[in-house]
């Protein structure tokens, strides 16, 4: 049988820039063959051979094939019998520029999943401007089976209803290109001005290109008088300046490199007519001025929120602001990115594309979104308050709810106390400033529901009161007894959480939230014992997971412990680990997290490794899976704090294919029953570990059982359903508030 392939269609010159990062991702993440299919229209467009050279360079690095496609019949013949993924950087039923790709998709076999990529911020069929509509109409359709978008469905104003069922939100693929750090050729000079003068936007409603170039020339003359210069970058496909022989001012240099070879962060600022390069520069951290014609004819509304410039005076004012108020410009740009909802975490974009390509090679679509029935009220705008971007927020809410966000059915807004405190630059935050922060956060998010996730920070009473005033349901999510932390967690952590201000905030939420969402039944019981009578709920899942490393029968060579600030727990098993390492000279031990390596284990030299913590949860799980542990240990000291904890370690260890050995009589008793973990008393660690190390088949069968339970009982779908039920209960509680508080909620 022919091997699976990922085939990238190249038609427009800029197509290679669009698909290149995915080609490298496919080479890293799959065993598929990589090919570049060159359309019959490409040669006429690449008159200088520049992009042919780029394709051949990448093909050599990736051991990829370059397939020449002279006409549609040839394309049909070349694709016959192939299976995997067929990816295009541009695709629509517009007959001119995109027509060849659309035709290729029409003759491609069903064994190839056809994937269409959004290639610009205002891409036709996704998010068109007025000039696009004038030139191409409104009802743009695609040939792809899957249509990858940078933004959630709610922001794709031009996507017609028939195409939305194919939508898969990935974020922009250019985030997958690593920033260039070497010197450019030509070298960086001042700011970067980008021309996009071939665009239909600058032609459909008038000849705006001449106005742009006239202002550019005047700006260069002013800069030259002050001894400054700048860099001009032509559009990779349009090449207006070069094709029309436009002379450059003496203080301007031309940078015509592909964007992935441009050291964007090195430039002082960026200026461009409306174009996706604006987004490139914003994501690179440059202050950006968006040029608009002075009459306001051209539609640039999709860049509202960024600095708009037209006349020479505007350009000079922008330059002054760059040098005097750079941080203010960058803050507005971050707000712009937040407002349009674009995914800008490169690791998350990487994971989404990797999942899509993996599904395509397996000939199955990405996992369908399964949620509750339509009768369950689901908030569309959810505001989260947290002390920071903490793991609890990521694994309890962001991970399970992300498919709803991707589908445009929910929007997330985040307010972090640590970010607010950084804005105060070390000065105490006054009550008025805290109140203003809370009110401003509500005004921007306009939430349907608020979640205070493990929050113990400033403004607790203000958050509660604002929710009451605006009729917004409030959920307090808590996964530890934050009213009684043990000193064993460390003096610094103890002092932080046990300060009267923080315990007071926790008590406020426990007493005033519409629903308190507890991580475990024992934790809910603890708060009841403290006297809180608020409506409380708890679900069967705290941490969801899926199998990242399937069970494998292999020699047992690597054992590990993952933890943060829990040295008192880990110390329980250290004597047994020393004995185990002595008994098995081939065995290696890893400590993943912030706990220092005990000196008893450090004595084993290169056989022990300390792996630093990874704070972003999804990245942490990827890094964790890469460790290839055979056994993961989960000791728990007999402390009141530990008796209410969740079984997170069992879920995470099982997901990465590690057999779990845990303390008996704890939260691990349930998930580890029926041979899904080895449950030991404090004096049984060596015997339990030695048995698993000595018997790989025993370890293998235990991991198989545990992963079957993980898949059946701890799926992300189930956690998503659980969270939405909590939200629904909070909405119902708020609705009944006017007639008296509803009965306490004890379970889902």
C-alpha positions as CSV (number, residue, x, y, z in Angstrom):
1,X,0.0,0.0,0.0
2,X,1.2,3.5,-0.8
3,X,2.5,5.4,2.2
4,X,0.4,8.3,3.7
5,X,1.3,11.7,2.4
6,X,0.8,15.3,3.2
7,X,0.8,17.2,-0.1
8,X,1.0,21.0,-0.2
9,X,-0.4,22.8,-3.2
10,X,1.6,25.9,-4.4
11,X,-0.2,28.3,-6.7
12,X,0.2,31.9,-5.7
13,X,3.7,33.1,-4.7
14,X,2.7,33.8,-1.1
15,X,1.3,30.2,-0.9
16,X,4.6,28.8,0.1
17,X,4.8,31.3,3.0
18,X,1.4,30.0,4.1
19,X,2.1,26.3,4.0
20,X,5.8,26.2,4.8
21,X,5.4,26.0,8.7
22,X,2.9,23.2,8.3
23,X,5.3,21.2,6.1
24,X,7.9,21.4,8.9
25,X,5.3,20.4,11.5
26,X,4.2,17.4,9.4
27,X,7.7,16.3,9.0
28,X,8.3,16.5,12.8
29,X,4.9,15.0,13.9
30,X,4.1,12.4,11.3
31,X,5.7,9.5,9.4
32,X,4.0,10.7,6.2
33,X,5.8,11.6,3.0
34,X,5.9,15.3,2.3
35,X,5.3,16.7,-1.2
36,X,4.9,20.1,-2.8
37,X,2.5,20.1,-5.7
38,X,3.3,23.0,-8.1
39,X,0.3,24.3,-9.9
40,X,0.5,25.1,-13.7
41,X,0.0,28.8,-12.8
42,X,2.9,29.1,-10.4
43,X,5.7,29.3,-13.0
44,X,4.2,32.3,-14.7
45,X,4.0,34.1,-11.4
46,X,7.5,33.2,-10.1
47,X,9.3,35.2,-12.8
48,X,12.5,35.6,-10.8
49,X,12.7,32.0,-9.5
50,X,12.9,33.3,-5.9
51,X,10.1,31.1,-4.6
52,X,11.2,28.1,-6.6
53,X,14.5,28.4,-4.7
54,X,12.7,28.6,-1.4
55,X,10.6,25.5,-2.2
56,X,13.7,23.5,-3.2
57,X,15.5,24.6,-0.1
58,X,12.7,23.3,2.1
59,X,12.3,20.2,0.1
60,X,16.0,19.3,0.6
61,X,15.7,20.0,4.4
62,X,12.5,17.9,4.7
63,X,13.4,15.2,2.2
64,X,10.2,16.2,0.4
65,X,9.1,15.6,-3.2
66,X,8.5,18.5,-5.6
67,X,5.7,17.4,-8.1
68,X,5.1,19.4,-11.3
69,X,1.5,19.7,-12.3
70,X,1.2,21.1,-15.8
71,X,-2.6,21.0,-16.1
72,X,-5.7,19.8,-14.4
73,X,-5.6,16.4,-16.1
74,X,-2.1,15.9,-15.0
75,X,-3.1,16.8,-11.4
76,X,-5.9,14.2,-11.4
77,X,-3.5,11.6,-12.6
78,X,-0.8,12.5,-10.0
79,X,-3.3,12.4,-7.1
80,X,-5.0,9.2,-8.1
81,X,-4.4,6.5,-5.5
82,X,-2.8,8.8,-2.9
83,X,-4.0,9.0,0.7
84,X,-3.5,11.4,3.5
85,X,-3.9,15.2,3.4
86,X,-4.0,17.7,0.6
87,X,-3.3,21.2,1.9
88,X,-3.8,24.5,0.1
89,X,-2.8,28.0,1.3
90,X,-5.5,29.6,-0.9
91,X,-8.7,28.0,-2.1
92,X,-12.1,29.4,-3.2
93,X,-14.5,29.4,-6.1
94,X,-13.2,32.7,-7.3
95,X,-12.4,31.8,-10.9
96,X,-9.2,33.9,-11.3
97,X,-6.4,33.7,-8.7
98,X,-7.8,30.7,-6.8
99,X,-9.4,28.8,-9.5
100,X,-6.7,26.3,-10.1
101,X,-6.6,25.1,-6.5
102,X,-10.4,24.8,-6.4
103,X,-10.2,22.7,-9.6
104,X,-7.5,20.5,-8.2
105,X,-9.7,19.8,-5.1
106,X,-12.5,18.9,-7.4
107,X,-10.5,16.0,-9.0
108,X,-8.7,14.9,-5.8
109,X,-9.7,11.4,-4.5
110,X,-11.7,11.0,-1.3
111,X,-8.7,9.2,0.2
112,X,-7.1,12.7,0.6
113,X,-8.6,15.0,3.2
114,X,-8.6,18.4,1.5
115,X,-7.6,21.1,4.0
116,X,-8.1,24.8,3.2
117,X,-6.0,27.4,5.2
118,X,-7.0,30.9,6.0
119,X,-4.1,32.9,4.5
120,X,-4.9,36.5,5.6
121,X,-6.7,38.4,8.3
122,X,-9.2,39.6,5.7
123,X,-9.3,36.4,3.6
124,X,-12.1,36.1,1.1
125,X,-14.8,33.8,2.3
126,X,-13.6,34.3,5.9
127,X,-13.6,38.0,6.8
128,X,-13.9,40.2,3.7
129,X,-13.6,44.0,3.5
130,X,-15.9,46.1,1.3
131,X,-13.5,46.1,-1.6
132,X,-13.4,42.3,-1.6
133,X,-17.2,42.3,-1.8
134,X,-17.1,44.8,-4.7
135,X,-14.6,42.6,-6.6
136,X,-15.8,39.1,-5.7
137,X,-19.3,39.2,-4.2
138,X,-20.4,37.7,-0.9
139,X,-21.1,34.0,-1.5
140,X,-17.6,32.6,-1.5
141,X,-17.3,28.8,-1.1
142,X,-14.3,26.5,-0.6
143,X,-13.2,23.1,-2.1
144,X,-11.7,21.8,1.1
145,X,-13.2,19.2,3.4
146,X,-11.9,21.1,6.4
147,X,-11.5,24.9,6.5
148,X,-8.9,26.1,9.0
149,X,-9.6,29.6,10.4
150,X,-7.5,31.9,12.6
151,X,-10.6,33.3,14.5
152,X,-13.7,31.8,16.1
153,X,-16.8,31.4,14.0
154,X,-18.4,34.6,15.5
155,X,-15.6,36.7,14.0
156,X,-15.8,35.2,10.5
157,X,-18.3,37.7,9.1
158,X,-18.0,36.6,5.5
159,X,-18.3,32.8,5.9
160,X,-21.6,31.6,4.4
161,X,-23.7,29.1,6.4
162,X,-23.0,26.2,4.1
163,X,-19.3,26.4,4.8
164,X,-19.4,26.6,8.6
165,X,-19.8,22.9,9.2
166,X,-16.3,22.5,7.8
167,X,-14.8,25.0,10.1
168,X,-11.8,24.1,12.3
169,X,-10.2,26.9,14.3
170,X,-6.5,26.6,14.4
171,X,-5.0,30.1,14.8
172,X,-2.6,31.6,12.3
173,X,0.0,29.2,11.0
174,X,2.7,31.8,10.8
175,X,3.1,31.5,14.6
176,X,4.7,28.2,13.9
177,X,7.7,29.8,12.2
178,X,10.5,30.4,14.7
179,X,11.6,34.1,14.9
180,X,14.7,34.8,12.9
181,X,17.6,35.9,15.1
182,X,20.4,36.2,12.5
183,X,21.2,39.5,10.7
184,X,19.1,40.3,7.7
185,X,20.5,41.1,4.3
186,X,20.1,43.9,3.7
187,X,20.6,44.9,7.4
188,X,17.8,46.3,9.5
189,X,17.3,50.0,9.0
190,X,14.9,52.0,11.1
191,X,11.2,51.2,10.8
192,X,9.7,48.9,8.2
193,X,7.2,50.2,5.7
194,X,5.2,47.5,3.7
195,X,3.5,48.2,0.4
196,X,0.5,46.1,-0.6
197,X,-0.4,48.3,-3.6
198,X,-1.5,45.5,-5.9
199,X,-4.4,44.6,-3.5
200,X,-7.9,44.9,-4.7
201,X,-8.5,47.0,-1.7
202,X,-6.3,49.8,-3.1
203,X,-7.9,49.6,-6.6
204,X,-11.6,48.7,-6.2
205,X,-12.7,52.1,-4.7
206,X,-10.0,54.3,-6.3
207,X,-6.3,54.5,-7.0
208,X,-5.0,54.8,-3.5
209,X,-1.5,53.4,-4.2
210,X,-0.3,56.7,-5.6
211,X,-1.3,58.5,-2.5
212,X,0.5,56.0,-0.3
213,X,3.7,56.2,-2.3
214,X,3.6,60.1,-2.4
215,X,3.3,60.2,1.4
216,X,6.1,57.6,1.7
217,X,8.4,59.7,-0.4
218,X,7.7,62.8,1.7
219,X,8.2,60.9,4.9
220,X,11.6,59.6,3.7
221,X,12.7,63.2,2.9
222,X,11.8,64.3,6.4
223,X,13.7,61.4,7.9
224,X,16.7,62.0,5.8
225,X,16.9,65.6,7.1
226,X,17.2,64.2,10.6
227,X,19.7,61.5,9.6
228,X,17.2,58.6,9.8
229,X,16.4,55.9,7.3
230,X,13.9,53.1,6.9
231,X,13.3,49.8,5.2
232,X,10.7,49.2,2.4
233,X,9.2,45.7,2.0
234,X,7.2,44.9,-1.2
235,X,4.3,42.5,-1.0
236,X,5.7,39.0,-1.9
237,X,3.2,38.5,-4.7
238,X,2.4,42.1,-5.9
239,X,6.0,43.5,-6.0
240,X,4.5,46.9,-7.0
241,X,7.7,48.9,-6.4
242,X,9.9,46.5,-8.4
243,X,7.5,45.8,-11.2
244,X,6.8,49.5,-11.8
245,X,10.4,50.6,-11.3
246,X,9.6,53.0,-8.5
247,X,12.9,54.6,-7.4
248,X,13.7,54.4,-3.7
249,X,14.8,57.5,-1.7
250,X,18.5,57.4,-0.8
251,X,17.8,56.7,2.9
252,X,15.6,53.7,2.2
253,X,16.7,50.1,1.7
254,X,14.7,47.3,0.2
255,X,14.0,44.0,2.1
256,X,12.4,41.5,-0.3
257,X,13.1,38.4,1.8
258,X,10.3,35.9,2.6
259,X,8.6,37.0,5.8
260,X,9.9,34.0,7.7
261,X,13.5,35.2,7.0
262,X,12.9,38.7,8.2
263,X,14.0,39.7,11.7
264,X,10.8,41.6,12.4
265,X,11.4,42.3,16.1
266,X,14.6,44.1,15.3
267,X,12.8,47.0,13.5
268,X,11.7,50.1,15.4
269,X,8.2,50.1,14.1
270,X,6.0,49.1,11.2
271,X,3.8,51.0,8.8
272,X,1.5,49.4,6.2
273,X,-1.6,49.8,4.2
274,X,-4.3,47.3,5.5
275,X,-2.7,43.9,4.9
276,X,-2.0,40.7,6.9
277,X,1.6,41.9,7.3
278,X,0.1,44.3,9.9
279,X,-0.8,41.2,12.0
280,X,2.7,39.8,11.4
281,X,4.2,43.0,12.8
282,X,1.7,43.2,15.7
283,X,2.4,39.6,16.7
284,X,6.2,40.3,16.5
285,X,5.8,43.1,19.1
286,X,6.3,46.1,16.8
287,X,4.3,49.3,17.2
288,X,2.3,49.5,14.0
289,X,0.7,52.3,12.1
290,X,-2.1,51.3,9.6
291,X,-2.2,53.7,6.6
292,X,-5.7,54.7,5.4
293,X,-6.5,57.1,2.5
294,X,-7.2,60.6,3.9
295,X,-10.7,60.7,2.4
296,X,-11.7,57.5,4.3
297,X,-13.0,55.8,1.2
298,X,-11.0,52.5,1.6
299,X,-12.5,50.0,4.1
300,X,-10.0,49.5,6.9
301,X,-12.6,48.9,9.6
302,X,-11.2,45.4,10.5
303,X,-8.1,47.2,11.9
304,X,-10.0,49.5,14.1
305,X,-8.2,49.7,17.5
306,X,-4.8,50.0,15.9
307,X,-3.1,53.3,15.2
308,X,-4.5,54.9,12.0
309,X,-2.3,57.2,9.9
310,X,-3.0,59.0,6.6
311,X,-1.1,62.3,6.0
312,X,2.6,63.0,6.5
313,X,1.7,64.8,9.7
314,X,0.1,61.5,10.9
315,X,3.2,59.5,10.0
316,X,5.4,61.9,12.0
317,X,3.1,61.9,15.0
318,X,3.1,58.1,15.0
319,X,6.9,58.1,14.9
320,X,7.0,60.5,17.9
321,X,4.5,58.3,19.8
322,X,6.7,55.2,19.0
323,X,9.7,56.9,20.7
324,X,7.8,58.5,23.6
325,X,4.8,56.2,24.3
326,X,5.8,52.8,22.8
327,X,4.2,50.8,25.7
328,X,0.8,52.5,25.2
329,X,0.8,51.6,21.5
330,X,1.7,48.0,22.3
331,X,-1.0,47.8,25.0
332,X,-3.7,48.9,22.5
333,X,-2.4,46.3,20.1
334,X,-2.8,43.6,22.7
335,X,-6.3,44.8,23.3
336,X,-7.0,44.6,19.5
337,X,-5.8,40.9,19.5
338,X,-8.0,40.2,22.5
339,X,-11.0,41.8,20.9
340,X,-10.8,39.8,17.7
341,X,-10.2,36.6,19.7
342,X,-7.2,35.4,17.7
343,X,-5.3,32.4,19.1
344,X,-1.7,33.6,19.6
345,X,-0.1,30.9,21.7
346,X,2.3,29.1,19.3
347,X,2.1,25.9,21.3
348,X,-1.7,25.8,21.0
349,X,-1.6,26.5,17.3
350,X,1.0,23.8,16.9
351,X,-1.2,21.2,18.8
352,X,-4.3,22.0,16.8
353,X,-2.6,21.6,13.4
354,X,-0.9,18.4,14.7
355,X,-4.2,16.9,15.7
356,X,-5.7,17.8,12.4
357,X,-2.9,16.3,10.3
358,X,-2.9,13.2,12.5
359,X,-6.7,12.8,11.9
360,X,-6.3,13.3,8.2
361,X,-3.6,10.6,8.0
362,X,-5.9,8.3,9.9
363,X,-8.7,9.2,7.6
364,X,-11.0,10.5,10.3
365,X,-12.3,13.9,11.0
366,X,-11.3,15.8,14.2
367,X,-13.3,14.7,17.2
368,X,-16.9,16.1,17.0
369,X,-18.0,18.5,19.6
370,X,-20.5,16.8,21.9
371,X,-22.1,19.0,24.6
372,X,-25.3,19.1,26.5
373,X,-28.7,19.2,25.0
374,X,-30.0,22.6,23.8
375,X,-32.2,22.9,26.8
376,X,-29.3,23.4,29.1
377,X,-28.5,27.1,29.3
378,X,-24.9,27.8,28.2
379,X,-23.3,31.2,28.7
380,X,-21.7,32.7,25.6
381,X,-19.4,35.1,27.4
382,X,-17.5,33.8,30.4
383,X,-15.2,36.0,32.5
384,X,-12.6,34.2,34.7
385,X,-10.8,35.8,37.7
386,X,-7.7,34.1,38.9
387,X,-4.5,34.9,40.8
388,X,-2.6,34.3,37.5
389,X,-2.6,31.9,34.5
390,X,-2.6,29.0,37.0
391,X,-2.7,25.3,36.0
392,X,-6.1,24.9,37.7
393,X,-7.7,27.4,35.3
394,X,-6.1,25.7,32.3
395,X,-7.0,22.1,33.1
396,X,-10.4,22.7,34.7
397,X,-11.9,25.2,32.3
398,X,-9.7,26.3,29.3
399,X,-9.0,22.7,28.2
400,X,-12.5,21.3,28.3
401,X,-14.2,24.4,27.0
402,X,-11.8,25.1,24.1
403,X,-13.9,23.3,21.5
404,X,-16.9,25.6,22.3
405,X,-14.5,28.6,21.9
406,X,-13.2,27.2,18.6
407,X,-16.8,26.7,17.3
408,X,-17.7,30.3,18.2
409,X,-20.2,29.2,20.8
410,X,-18.4,30.7,23.7
411,X,-15.9,33.5,24.4
412,X,-13.4,33.6,27.3
413,X,-12.2,36.6,29.1
414,X,-9.4,36.5,31.7
415,X,-8.6,38.9,34.6
416,X,-5.4,38.0,36.4
417,X,-4.5,39.6,39.7
418,X,-0.7,39.3,39.0
419,X,-1.1,41.3,35.8
420,X,-3.0,44.0,37.6
421,X,-0.4,44.2,40.3
422,X,2.4,44.5,37.7
423,X,0.6,47.6,36.3
424,X,0.8,49.2,39.7
425,X,4.6,48.9,39.5
426,X,5.0,47.7,43.1
427,X,2.8,50.4,44.6
428,X,-0.1,49.3,46.8
429,X,-3.3,49.1,44.9
430,X,-5.8,51.6,46.4
431,X,-9.5,50.5,46.9
432,X,-10.5,53.0,44.2
433,X,-8.1,51.5,41.7
434,X,-9.2,47.9,42.5
435,X,-12.8,48.9,42.1
436,X,-12.0,50.6,38.8
437,X,-10.1,47.5,37.6
438,X,-13.1,45.2,38.4
439,X,-15.6,47.6,36.8
440,X,-13.5,48.0,33.7
441,X,-13.0,44.3,33.4
442,X,-16.8,43.7,33.5
443,X,-17.4,46.5,31.0
444,X,-15.0,45.0,28.5
445,X,-16.1,41.4,28.9
446,X,-19.9,42.0,29.3
447,X,-20.1,38.5,30.8
448,X,-23.0,36.1,31.0
449,X,-21.3,34.3,33.8
450,X,-18.3,34.9,36.1
451,X,-15.9,32.2,37.4
452,X,-13.6,33.0,40.3
453,X,-11.1,30.2,39.8
454,X,-9.2,29.5,43.0
455,X,-9.2,33.2,43.4
456,X,-8.0,34.8,46.6
457,X,-6.9,38.2,45.3
458,X,-7.9,41.8,45.4
459,X,-11.5,42.9,44.8
460,X,-13.4,39.9,46.0
461,X,-16.2,41.9,47.5
462,X,-16.3,44.2,44.5
463,X,-16.6,41.1,42.2
464,X,-19.5,39.7,44.2
465,X,-21.3,43.1,44.3
466,X,-20.8,43.8,40.6
467,X,-22.2,40.3,39.8
468,X,-25.2,41.1,42.0
469,X,-25.7,44.6,40.5
470,X,-25.6,43.3,36.9
471,X,-27.5,40.0,37.5
472,X,-24.5,37.9,36.5
473,X,-24.2,34.4,38.0
474,X,-21.0,33.8,40.0
475,X,-19.2,30.4,40.3
476,X,-16.4,30.0,42.8
477,X,-14.1,27.1,41.8
478,X,-11.8,25.8,44.5
479,X,-9.6,22.7,44.5
480,X,-7.7,23.0,47.8
481,X,-8.5,24.0,51.4
482,X,-7.2,27.5,51.0
483,X,-8.3,28.4,54.5
484,X,-5.8,25.9,56.1
485,X,-2.6,25.4,54.2
486,X,0.1,23.4,56.0
487,X,3.5,24.9,56.6
488,X,5.0,21.8,55.0
489,X,4.2,23.5,51.6
490,X,6.9,26.0,52.4
491,X,7.0,29.3,54.4
492,X,6.7,31.5,51.3
493,X,3.6,29.7,50.0
494,X,2.1,29.5,53.5
495,X,2.6,33.2,54.1
496,X,1.1,34.1,50.7
497,X,-2.1,32.0,51.0
498,X,-2.7,32.4,54.7
499,X,-2.5,36.2,54.8
500,X,-5.7,37.6,56.3
501,X,-6.5,39.4,53.1
502,X,-6.4,36.2,51.0
503,X,-8.3,34.0,53.4
504,X,-10.8,36.8,53.7
505,X,-11.3,36.8,49.9
506,X,-11.8,33.0,50.0
507,X,-14.4,33.3,52.7
508,X,-16.2,36.0,50.8
509,X,-16.5,33.8,47.7
510,X,-17.4,30.7,49.8
511,X,-20.2,32.6,51.4
512,X,-21.5,34.7,48.5
513,X,-21.1,32.8,45.2
514,X,-24.2,31.5,43.5
515,X,-22.5,28.1,43.3
516,X,-19.3,26.8,44.9
517,X,-17.7,24.2,42.6
518,X,-15.5,21.9,44.7
519,X,-12.9,19.5,43.3
520,X,-13.7,16.6,45.6
521,X,-16.5,15.4,47.9
522,X,-14.1,15.6,50.9
523,X,-13.4,19.2,50.2
524,X,-17.1,20.1,50.0
525,X,-17.6,18.2,53.3
526,X,-14.7,20.3,54.8
527,X,-16.4,23.6,53.9
528,X,-19.7,22.4,55.3
529,X,-17.8,21.6,58.5
530,X,-16.5,25.2,58.5
531,X,-20.1,26.4,58.5
532,X,-20.6,27.5,54.9
533,X,-24.2,27.0,53.7
534,X,-23.8,28.3,50.1
535,X,-25.0,26.1,47.2
536,X,-22.2,23.7,46.6
537,X,-21.6,21.1,43.9
538,X,-18.9,18.6,43.0
539,X,-18.5,16.4,39.9
540,X,-16.9,13.0,39.4
541,X,-14.0,14.4,37.4
542,X,-11.5,17.1,38.4
543,X,-8.7,16.5,35.8
544,X,-9.6,15.0,32.4
545,X,-7.1,13.2,30.3
546,X,-6.5,11.1,27.2
547,X,-3.9,8.6,26.3
548,X,-0.8,10.4,25.1
549,X,1.6,7.4,25.2
550,X,-0.1,4.0,24.9
551,X,0.8,1.2,27.1
552,X,3.9,-0.6,25.9
553,X,5.6,-3.8,26.9
554,X,9.2,-2.9,27.5
555,X,12.0,-3.1,30.1
556,X,11.4,-0.9,33.1
557,X,14.2,1.7,33.0
558,X,12.8,5.1,34.1
559,X,10.8,6.0,37.2
560,X,9.8,9.5,38.3
561,X,7.9,11.9,40.5
562,X,6.1,15.1,39.3
563,X,5.3,17.8,41.8
564,X,5.5,21.4,42.9
565,X,6.1,22.5,46.5
566,X,5.3,19.0,47.9
567,X,8.7,18.0,49.2
568,X,7.0,16.7,52.3
569,X,5.0,14.2,50.3
570,X,8.0,13.1,48.2
571,X,10.2,12.6,51.3
572,X,8.0,9.6,52.2
573,X,9.4,7.5,49.3
574,X,13.0,8.7,49.2
575,X,14.4,5.8,51.4
576,X,12.6,3.2,49.2
577,X,14.0,4.9,46.0
578,X,17.5,4.8,47.3
579,X,17.1,1.1,48.0
580,X,15.5,0.6,44.6
581,X,18.3,2.4,42.7
582,X,20.9,0.3,44.5
583,X,19.1,-2.9,43.7
584,X,18.6,-2.1,40.0
585,X,21.8,-0.4,38.5
586,X,20.1,0.2,35.2
587,X,17.3,2.2,36.7
588,X,17.0,6.0,36.2
589,X,15.0,8.5,38.3
590,X,13.6,11.9,37.2
591,X,12.2,14.6,39.4
592,X,9.9,16.8,37.3
593,X,8.9,20.1,38.9
594,X,10.2,22.6,41.4
595,X,11.3,20.3,44.3
596,X,15.1,20.2,44.8
597,X,16.7,16.8,44.3
598,X,17.3,15.2,47.8
599,X,21.0,14.6,48.5
600,X,20.4,10.9,49.0
601,X,19.3,10.6,45.4
602,X,21.8,13.1,44.0
603,X,24.5,10.7,45.1
604,X,23.5,8.5,42.1
605,X,25.0,11.1,39.7
606,X,23.9,10.9,36.1
607,X,21.3,8.3,36.9
608,X,19.1,11.0,38.4
609,X,17.7,14.1,36.5
610,X,15.9,17.2,37.7
611,X,13.5,18.5,35.0
612,X,12.4,22.1,35.5
613,X,8.7,23.0,35.6
614,X,6.6,23.9,32.6
615,X,3.9,26.4,33.5
616,X,1.5,26.2,30.5
617,X,-0.5,23.1,31.1
618,X,-0.8,21.8,27.6
619,X,2.9,22.4,27.0
620,X,3.6,20.6,30.3
621,X,1.7,17.5,29.2
622,X,3.6,17.4,25.9
623,X,6.9,17.7,27.8
624,X,5.7,15.2,30.3
625,X,4.8,12.6,27.7
626,X,8.2,13.0,26.1
627,X,9.9,11.8,29.4
628,X,8.7,8.2,28.6
629,X,8.4,7.2,32.3
630,X,7.6,3.6,33.1
631,X,6.5,4.2,36.7
632,X,5.1,7.4,38.3
633,X,5.0,7.6,42.1
634,X,2.3,9.5,44.0
635,X,3.0,9.6,47.8
636,X,0.7,11.7,50.0
637,X,1.6,12.6,53.6
638,X,-1.2,12.1,56.1
639,X,-2.2,15.7,56.5
640,X,-5.7,17.3,56.7
641,X,-4.8,19.3,53.6
642,X,-4.0,16.1,51.6
643,X,-7.2,14.4,52.6
644,X,-9.3,16.7,50.3
645,X,-7.0,16.7,47.3
646,X,-7.9,15.4,43.8
647,X,-6.4,12.5,41.9
648,X,-4.6,14.6,39.3
649,X,-1.4,12.7,39.4
650,X,-3.1,9.4,38.6
651,X,-4.7,11.0,35.5
652,X,-1.5,12.6,34.2
653,X,0.7,9.6,34.9
654,X,-1.8,7.2,33.2
655,X,-2.0,9.5,30.2
656,X,1.7,9.3,29.6
657,X,1.8,5.5,29.9
658,X,3.3,5.3,33.4
659,X,2.2,2.7,36.0
660,X,1.0,4.5,39.1
661,X,2.2,3.6,42.6
662,X,0.3,5.7,45.2
663,X,-0.4,6.0,48.9
664,X,-3.3,3.8,50.0
665,X,-6.2,5.3,52.0
666,X,-6.3,8.5,49.9
667,X,-8.1,10.0,46.8
668,X,-6.2,7.4,44.7
669,X,-8.2,4.5,46.2
670,X,-11.1,5.0,43.7
671,X,-9.2,5.5,40.4
672,X,-6.5,3.0,41.3
673,X,-8.9,0.2,42.2
674,X,-9.1,-3.1,40.3
675,X,-5.5,-3.1,39.5
676,X,-5.3,0.4,37.9
677,X,-2.7,1.5,40.4
678,X,-0.6,-0.1,43.1
679,X,-1.8,1.3,46.5
680,X,0.7,1.0,49.3
681,X,1.1,1.9,52.9
682,X,4.0,4.2,53.8
683,X,6.3,1.2,54.6
684,X,5.4,-0.7,51.4
685,X,7.1,1.4,48.8
686,X,10.2,-0.7,48.0
687,X,8.3,-4.0,47.6
688,X,5.7,-2.4,45.3
689,X,8.2,-0.6,43.2
690,X,10.6,-3.5,43.0
691,X,7.9,-5.8,41.8
692,X,7.0,-3.5,38.9
693,X,10.6,-2.9,37.9
694,X,11.3,-6.7,38.0
695,X,8.2,-7.7,36.0
696,X,7.6,-5.6,32.8
697,X,4.6,-7.7,31.9
698,X,2.9,-6.8,35.2
699,X,3.6,-3.1,34.7
700,X,2.3,-3.3,31.1
701,X,-1.0,-4.9,32.1
702,X,-1.6,-2.4,34.9
703,X,-1.1,0.5,32.5
704,X,-3.5,-1.1,30.0
705,X,-6.2,-1.4,32.7
706,X,-5.6,2.2,33.9
707,X,-5.7,3.7,30.4
708,X,-9.0,1.9,29.7
709,X,-10.4,3.5,32.8
710,X,-9.0,6.9,31.8
711,X,-10.6,6.7,28.4
712,X,-14.0,5.5,29.7
713,X,-14.3,7.7,32.8
714,X,-12.0,10.7,32.5
715,X,-12.6,12.1,29.0
716,X,-12.5,15.8,28.2
717,X,-16.1,15.5,26.8
718,X,-17.3,14.4,30.2
719,X,-15.5,17.2,32.0
720,X,-16.9,19.7,29.5
721,X,-20.4,18.4,30.2
722,X,-19.8,18.6,33.9
723,X,-18.6,22.2,33.7
724,X,-21.5,23.3,31.6
725,X,-23.9,21.7,34.2
726,X,-22.2,23.7,36.9
727,X,-22.7,26.9,34.8
728,X,-26.3,25.9,34.2
729,X,-26.9,25.5,38.0
730,X,-25.3,28.9,38.7
731,X,-27.6,30.5,36.1
732,X,-30.6,28.8,37.7
733,X,-29.5,29.9,41.2
734,X,-29.2,33.5,40.0
735,X,-32.6,33.4,38.4
736,X,-34.1,32.2,41.7
737,X,-32.3,34.7,43.8
738,X,-35.2,37.2,43.6
739,X,-37.5,34.7,45.2
740,X,-35.1,33.2,47.7
741,X,-31.9,31.2,47.5
742,X,-32.4,27.7,46.0
743,X,-31.6,24.5,47.9
744,X,-27.9,23.7,48.3
745,X,-26.5,21.6,45.4
746,X,-24.6,18.6,46.7
747,X,-23.7,16.8,43.5
748,X,-24.0,16.9,39.7
